[in-house]
Amino acid sequence: MRRRLLIAAAVLALGGCAGTPPQDKAGELAVGKFKSALQDGVLLLRPARGSMQVVTAQGQARIEQPLANEAHTRFLVGSISKWITTVAVLRLVDQGRVDLDKPITFYLPELPRESGRVTVRHLLSNTSGIPNGLAQALKQDRAATENSKLTPSQGALRYGAGAPGFEPGTKFDYSFTNWVLVGAIVEKLTGLDFQQAIKTLVLQPAGVRDTGFANDAWTSMPQAALAYDKEKSKRKMSAMPPMVAASGTVYSTAADLVAIADAVYAGDLLSGKSRAELLTVQHAEENYALGGRVRDIGSGAAKRRVIWNGGVIGGYKTLLVYAPADGAAVVLLNNTDIDQSDQNKLAEALLDELLQAH
């Protein structure tokens, strides 16, 4: 009883109304207990791989027009981009073109000698120690940095050439600059611009059609949700210079995110060894593996190891929770700056209901 009251409290904190009742029994039970999900956004529930996905959408994708959020509305997904980038790197590993434990200077010899202490694994786990030159540039001249047209390869040399500030692998530093360097490595090895490389390595093989990279035309793109502050009084959008594509400028839908996860964990997109790398925690205090977090949720027969990929960019708050063992999934996409802690609590409660009911 106490558990149900706690779950109800998490839901009431977010408000909203229910979507169409699903046909899948486990999904029906979960939605039956959660009569609301997001104030503004999209919720996807799936009890297991092969079962029906239940999608609820509410609120406004665009307040000025107005335009309602729908199941297929596209959202910027923030740092979920890092996980998609990591999948691309692991495809290159499977092709024998990348070794996670080789120095990054092997792939980017133009970097200074001190960078040879850093491996690709350090970049993907945010433990490189390379100073966050991009963050420093934003402090010095935000407008010029945000409006920059530098590619990842160009940005890597300008912002990622500092000597490590701590011994690589010993500390966690959630740095944009790590991912500018990752983007540069992908470009160097594929001979493609970063965005095209991700399409070729991940998006096209996964068969998704509503996922890509946002640019200056994002606000006029069909089916794109814009982001607002909590009061819905003004837009809350962030700049998206090309060099940060690897860390945060992907847009997607709830269904596409689950489709990519299915391709990764249940398809042939990656080898078993590379899938294991995605689930191996590199920094225990942060539950951080490669490109995202990994957590154990639930208890007893309902316990699952899940990928827990959250994203923030402007007023977009997004979360992909996915259990590789059976494909149970919860996706929450919000465009009115919901508190991440509320989003996380709701996701835990929803996943618990799905696992208990299935």
N, C-alpha and C positions, 0 to 999 in steps of 0.2 A: 504494500500500500504506500509506504513512504517513498519507494522508488518511483511509483506512478505520479505522486504529488510533485516530486522534484522535476520529473519530465514535463508535467503540465506547466509548472512555473517557467521553465525554459521557453516553452512555446508561447505562453501569454506575454512574455517580455518582448516578443517579436511581432505579434499581432497578425491580422490577415484573415483570409477566408479559404475554404478548401477547394480543391480541384475536382475533376471528374473521378468518381469511384473507379478503381482499377478492377480488372478481371482476376489478376493473380492473387491468391489467397493471402500469402504472406504480406504482399504489398498492401492489400486491402486492410489487414489487421493494423499495420503500421499507420496508414493514413487515417484509419478510424480513430486512433488514439491521438493523432496530431491533426486537429482540425484547422491548424494554421501553420505557416512555415516562415515566410518572409514578408516583410512589409512591402518591399519592392524588389522583384527579381524572379528567379526560376529555381525550383527545387526538383531534383530527380532522385528517385528511389528505385533500387533494384535489389531484390532479396538474394539473387544468385544468377550466375551466368545461365542464359537460356530461359529465364523467367521474364515476365513482362516488365518493362520500365514504366514507372508511374511518374508523370511530369506535371507539376503544378506551376502556373505562372500568374503573377499578379502585380499590380502597380503599373507605373508608367515607364516605358523605355525612353520616351521624350515628353517632358512636361509641357513644353511650349506649343506643341502641335495640336492636340496631344496624340501620343501613340502608345498603345498598351504593350507591356511585356507579353511575349508569347513563348511557347515551348522552344521555337527555333530562333529566338532573339539571340544576337551575338553580343558578347561581353568581352572587354579586355580582361585577361586572366592573370595579369601581374606575374608573380614569381612561379606560377605553374609553367611559365615559359622555360624556366631553368630545367625542369624535369624533361620537357620535350627536347630541349637542346642536348641534355645528357643522353637521351635515347639515340639521338643522331651520332653522338661521339661513340657510343657503344656499338653502333652499327659499323663504324669505321674500325673499331677494335676487332669485331668479328671478321672484317674483311682483311685484317692484318696490316692496316694502315696506321693504327695508333696503338701504343703501349701505354697503359695508364700510369705505369711507374717509371717511364722515361722522363728525363728533364725536359721542360718546355723549350729550352734552347735547342733541342734536337729538331723541333718543328719550327721554331722562330729564332734562328741563329743571330738575327739582328738585335736581339735583346742583350743586355749586359751580362757579363760572366756570372755576376752574383745570382742572376735568375736561374742558373743551372742547378741550384739547390731545390728548386720547385719542380714538382712533377704535375702531370695532367690530373692525377688523382687529387692532389692538393687544391687545384683550381676548382674541381667539381664538388669538393667537400667544404669549400670556403675556409681552408686552413693553410693557405699559401704564405701568409705573412707579407705579401706584396702590398705596399701602401696604397690606400684608396685614392689614387691620383684624380680620378673623376670626381669624387666627392669634394676634394680640395678645390678643383676647378669650379665647381658649382658655387662654392662659398665665395670665391674671388670674383666671378662674373657669371651669374646664373643665366642671364639672358643669352649671352654668346654661346655658352656651353649647351643650353637646351636647344638652341636653334642651329647647332652644328650639323653639318652634313657628312661628317667623317664616317667612314666605314669602320667595322671592327678592326680590320688590319691597320688602318691609319690611327685609330684611337688607341690601339695596343701600344704603339710606339710612343705616342704622346703622353699617355696616362699610366701605362703599366710597366715602365722601365725602371722603377725604383727598386733598390735592394730590399729583401725581406726584413721586416721590422722585428720578427721573432722566428725561431726555428720552425721551418715549415712542418706542418702536421701536429704541432703541439698546442695550438690555440685555434679558436673559432672566430672568424671575422667576416661577417655577412657583407661582402664588398662587391659593388658593381664591377669594379675593375677586374676581379677574377674572371668575370663572364665576358668582358670585352676581349680578354686574352683567349678565352675558349672560342669565341666567335672568330678571332683571327686564325686560330689553328684550323678550324673547320674550313675557312676560306682557302687557306694555304694548301690543304690536302686535297680538296675537291676541285679547286680552280674555278669555283662558282662564288657569286656573292652569297652572303650568309643566308639570306631569306630563301633564295632559290635552292641552296643546299638542304635546308630543312624540309622544304617541299619534296625534294627528290628522295631524301633519306627516310623521312618519317611520314609526312602527311599523305602523299600519294600512295605509298604502300599500305597505309592504314585505311585507305578508302574514304577519307573524310573530305567533305566539300565545303563546310562552313567554318573552316579554320584557316587562318593566315596571319599576316603581319599588318598592324595598323600603321597608317602614315598620315600625311596632312589631309587626306581626303576622308579620313575615318568618320568625321561628323556628318558627312553626307552619304555614307555607305548604307544601302538598304539593309533593314533588319538589325541595325546597330543601336544598342542602348547607349545613351549618354549618361554621364555620372554627375551626381548632385551632392550637395551637403546634406546633413541630417534633416535640416529644416525644409529642404527642397526649395530653397529660396534662390539659389544660384548654382551654376555648374561648378563642378570640382573635377577638372581635367588636368592631366599631367602631360608635359612635353614628351615626345618620343623620338629622340635622335637616332639615326640608324645604327650607331655603334653600340647601343644598349639592347638591340633586338634579342640577343641571347638570354637576357635576364628578365625582360618584362614587357615586350610589346606584342605578344601573340593575342589574337582574339579567337574566340571559339564559342560553341554552344555546349549545353550540358550533355546532349547525346554524343557529340563529337568527342568530348573528353573521355567518356566511357568507351567509345569505340577505339580510341588510341590506346587506352589501357588494356582493352581486350586483345588488340593486336600485339602489344608488348608481352603480356603475361600468359595469353592463351593461344597466340598465333605463332607464326614463324618469323616475326620481325627481328627478334633477337635470339641468340643462342641461350641455352640453359645457363651457361657460365655468366653471360652478361646480365641475364635476369637476376641471378644471385647477387651480382655486384650492386644492382639497384636496391636490393633488400638488405645489404650489409651496412650497418651503422658505422660511420667513420668517427663521429664525435658524439660520445654517449650523452653528455650533458644537454645537448641540443637535439638528441634523437635524429641527427642528420646523417644521411647516407650519401649518395651521389645525386645531386640535383634536387633533393627533397627529403622530407622527414619520413621515418618509419616508426610505427608505434604498435604496441600490443593493446588491443581493445577487447573488453568483455572478460568473461571468466568461464571456467568449466568447458562444456561442449560448445558454448557460443564464443569462445575466445578465438580471435583472429589476429594475425599480423597484417597491418594495413599500411599502404602508402598514405601519407597525410600531407597533401600539397596545398598550401594556402597561397593566396596572392593578394597584393594591394597595389593599386596604381590610381592615384587621385581618389575619387569617391567609389571606385569599384572595389568590392571585397568578395573574393572568390575562394572556394574550397572544393578540392577533389579528394574524397576518401574512397579507397578501393582495396578490397581484400583479394590478393592474387590467387589464393587457394581455391576460391569458389566464385569470384566475380561479384560478390555483394558490393554495392556502391551507393554512395550518397554524394550528390553534387549540389552545392549551394552557390548561386550567382546573384550578387546584389549590386545595385547601382546608386544607393543612397547612403553610403558611408556607415554601414552598420558596424557596431563594435565587433572586433575579431573575437573577443572572448565570448560574446553571445553566440556568434556563429559557430564557434568550436563546441560550445556546450550543446547547442541544438544538434549538431552533426553527431556527437557522441550518443545523445539520446535516441536519435533516429536509427543509427546503426545498431544500437543495442536492441531496439524493438524489432528490426529486421532479422537479426541473428536469433533472437529468442523465438520469433514466430516461424522461422524457416525450418 
